[in-house]
Amino acid sequence: MTSRPIAVIGASGQVAQALIRLADQSDRPLVARGRPDVDLTDIATVGRFFDEVRPSVIVNAAAHTAVDKAESEPEAAFALNAEGPAKLAVVCNAMSVPLIHLSTDYVFNGLAQSPYRATDEPSPMSVYGASKAAGEMAVAVGCPQHIILRTAWVYGVEGNNFVKTMLRLGAERDELGIVADQRGSPTFADDIASAILSIAQSIISEPNPDRWGIYHYTNAGETTWHEFAQAIFAHARSAGRNTPNTVKPIATADYPTPARRPPYSVLDCGRVDSAFQISRPDWKDALARAMPEILKTF
């Protein structure tokens, strides 16, 4: 792999933090920066970052990810999720630097009966989803050398996520109600980071214009939030942690939120498997690897 580093924008996010750790463990050159040093809403900071780092690939992990908050502040969501990536794509294209841009299952409405393919048309049902769909389009138009990587239900060792929320609430409450009518694929941030590093190495060492485009990456298998929570608590109990006595399945209608969630957001990852030969661990196996490290943070 080239000595020119991979550059990551959005250094504080779960995937970015995993990228930093994995790159350090494998001695891969990687530089990650976030706000205020590199701010997608201030393109001058992006230009300075390019000049300083001279990257081989840019990974955009920056995003407005507060799904419910986006409903009341759409301007902020679109500024970071759509307008910022649009500017970044133009800079990447001008500098001839490939762009790996992270996106989400929330670009779909969740009404499908089978896993969403990378070629399926986005149909978001929330401001967050709409802003991410707009960002995808802007990246595709602005930078032909792009990989748009959609993922879903992300949790990691760093940052806030569903796993940590369950551990916190489970230690405090005897009974929890968890949504059981939304299906998706829980995905460990370390596995996404590993996939990104593999993709980055591949597009640098073996450039192939046929591989630019949209891909899906999640851990294999699917489940509900309720089943996911039960798996989390099983690991927590094995580690001697307090967990609730009752974990009730509830309907989405029983837990209203400002933003609508797709009831079904399983992603078909066949394209990334075939194009980059990336293995995707089952979500249960990934959780088993993640839990000891996550529990260390509590």
Residue pairs with C-beta under 8 A, 6 or more apart in sequence:
1 28
1 56
1 201
1 204
1 205
2 56
2 204
2 205
3 29
4 29
4 54
4 55
4 56
5 29
5 30
5 31
5 53
5 54
5 55
5 56
6 19
6 23
6 28
6 29
6 30
6 31
6 55
6 56
6 57
6 58
6 59
6 197
6 200
7 30
7 31
7 32
7 33
7 49
7 50
7 53
7 55
7 57
7 58
7 59
8 16
8 19
8 20
8 30
8 31
8 32
8 33
8 58
8 59
8 61
9 32
9 33
9 34
9 38
9 40
9 46
9 49
9 58
9 59
9 60
9 61
9 62
9 88
10 16
10 32
10 34
10 60
10 61
10 62
10 63
11 17
11 20
11 32
11 33
11 34
11 61
12 34
12 159
13 34
13 61
13 62
13 63
13 65
13 159
14 154
14 155
14 156
14 158
14 159
14 161
14 189
15 61
15 102
15 151
15 154
15 156
15 189
15 192
15 193
15 196
16 32
16 34
16 59
16 61
17 156
17 157
17 158
17 159
17 189
18 156
18 157
18 158
18 189
18 190
18 192
18 193
19 30
19 32
19 59
19 61
19 193
19 196
19 197
20 30
20 32
21 157
21 190
21 193
22 28
22 190
22 193
22 194
22 197
23 29
23 30
23 197
24 30
26 197
28 197
31 53
31 55
33 49
34 62
35 62
36 45
37 45
37 49
38 45
38 46
38 48
38 49
39 45
39 46
40 46
40 60
40 62
40 80
40 83
40 84
40 85
40 87
40 88
41 79
41 80
41 83
41 84
43 87
43 88
43 91
46 87
46 88
46 91
47 91
50 91
50 95
50 97
55 97
56 97
56 98
56 200
56 204
57 97
57 98
57 99
57 100
57 200
57 203
57 204
58 88
58 92
58 97
58 98
58 99
58 100
59 100
59 102
59 196
59 200
60 85
60 88
60 99
60 100
60 101
60 102
60 139
61 102
62 80
62 84
63 80
63 81
63 102
63 132
64 70
64 76
64 77
64 79
64 80
64 81
64 128
64 131
65 128
66 128
67 106
67 126
67 128
67 257
67 259
67 261
68 257
68 258
68 259
69 258
70 76
70 77
70 126
70 127
70 128
70 131
70 259
71 126
71 127
71 128
71 258
71 259
72 258
74 127
74 131
77 127
77 128
77 131
78 127
78 131
78 134
80 131
81 128
81 131
81 132
81 134
81 135
82 131
82 132
82 134
82 135
82 138
83 138
84 135
85 101
85 135
85 138
85 139
86 135
86 138
86 139
86 141
86 142
88 99
88 139
88 142
89 99
89 101
89 138
89 139
89 141
89 142
89 143
89 146
90 142
90 143
92 98
92 99
92 142
92 143
92 145
92 146
93 142
93 143
93 144
93 145
96 145
97 145
98 143
98 145
98 146
98 147
98 203
98 204
99 139
99 143
99 145
99 146
99 147
100 146
100 147
100 149
100 196
100 199
100 200
101 135
101 136
101 139
101 146
101 147
101 148
101 149
102 149
102 150
102 151
102 192
103 132
103 135
103 136
103 148
103 149
103 150
103 151
103 214
104 128
104 129
104 132
104 150
104 151
104 152
105 116
105 150
105 151
105 152
105 153
105 184
105 218
105 262
105 265
105 267
106 124
106 125
106 126
106 128
106 129
106 132
106 261
106 262
106 265
107 122
107 123
107 124
107 129
107 132
107 133
107 136
107 150
108 116
108 120
108 122
108 123
108 124
108 129
108 262
108 265
109 123
109 124
109 125
109 262
110 125
110 182
110 261
110 262
110 263
110 264
110 265
111 123
111 262
111 263
111 264
112 120
112 264
113 264
114 268
115 266
115 267
115 268
116 216
116 265
116 266
116 267
116 268
117 216
117 268
117 270
117 271
118 150
118 213
118 214
118 215
118 216
118 268
118 271
118 272
119 214
122 129
122 133
122 136
124 130
124 132
124 133
125 260
125 261
125 262
126 259
126 260
126 261
127 259
128 259
129 262
136 148
136 214
139 146
139 148
140 146
140 148
140 213
140 214
144 209
144 212
145 203
145 212
146 212
146 213
147 199
147 203
147 211
147 212
147 213
147 215
148 213
148 214
148 215
149 192
149 195
149 196
149 199
149 215
149 216
149 217
149 272
150 214
150 215
150 216
150 217
150 267
151 187
151 192
151 216
151 217
151 218
151 267
152 184
152 185
152 187
152 218
152 265
152 266
152 267
153 162
153 184
153 185
153 186
153 187
153 218
153 228
153 265
154 161
154 187
154 189
154 192
155 161
155 162
155 163
155 164
155 186
155 187
155 188
155 189
155 290
155 294
156 188
156 189
156 190
156 290
157 189
157 190
157 290
157 293
157 294
157 297
158 189
159 189
162 186
162 225
162 228
162 229
163 232
163 287
163 290
163 291
163 294
164 294
164 297
164 298
166 176
166 229
166 232
166 233
167 232
167 236
167 241
167 294
167 295
167 298
168 298
169 176
169 244
170 176
170 232
170 233
170 236
170 241
170 242
170 243
170 244
171 241
171 242
171 243
171 298
173 244
174 244
174 245
174 246
175 244
175 245
175 246
175 247
175 248
176 229
176 244
176 246
176 247
176 248
177 247
177 248
177 249
177 250
177 254
177 255
178 225
178 226
178 229
178 247
178 248
178 249
178 250
179 224
179 225
179 226
179 249
179 250
179 251
179 252
179 254
179 255
180 224
180 225
180 226
180 227
180 249
180 250
180 251
181 224
181 251
181 252
181 263
182 224
182 225
182 252
182 261
182 262
182 263
182 264
182 265
183 222
183 223
183 224
183 263
183 264
183 265
183 266
184 218
184 222
184 223
184 264
184 265
184 266
185 218
185 219
185 220
185 221
185 222
185 223
185 266
185 267
185 283
186 218
186 219
186 223
186 228
186 283
186 286
186 287
187 217
187 218
187 219
187 283
187 286
188 219
188 281
188 283
188 286
188 287
188 289
188 290
190 286
190 289
190 290
191 219
191 280
191 281
191 286
192 217
195 217
195 272
195 276
195 278
195 280
198 276
198 278
199 272
199 276
199 278
202 211
202 276
203 211
211 275
211 276
215 269
215 271
215 272
215 275
215 276
216 267
216 268
216 269
216 271
216 272
217 267
217 269
217 272
217 278
217 280
218 266
218 267
218 269
218 280
218 283
219 280
219 281
219 282
219 283
219 286
220 269
220 280
220 281
220 282
220 283
221 282
221 283
221 284
222 266
222 283
223 231
223 283
224 249
226 247
226 249
226 250
228 283
229 247
230 247
231 284
231 287
232 287
232 291
233 243
233 244
233 247
235 287
235 288
235 291
235 295
236 242
236 243
236 291
236 295
237 243
239 291
239 292
239 295
241 295
241 298
252 261
252 263
269 280
272 278
273 280
281 289
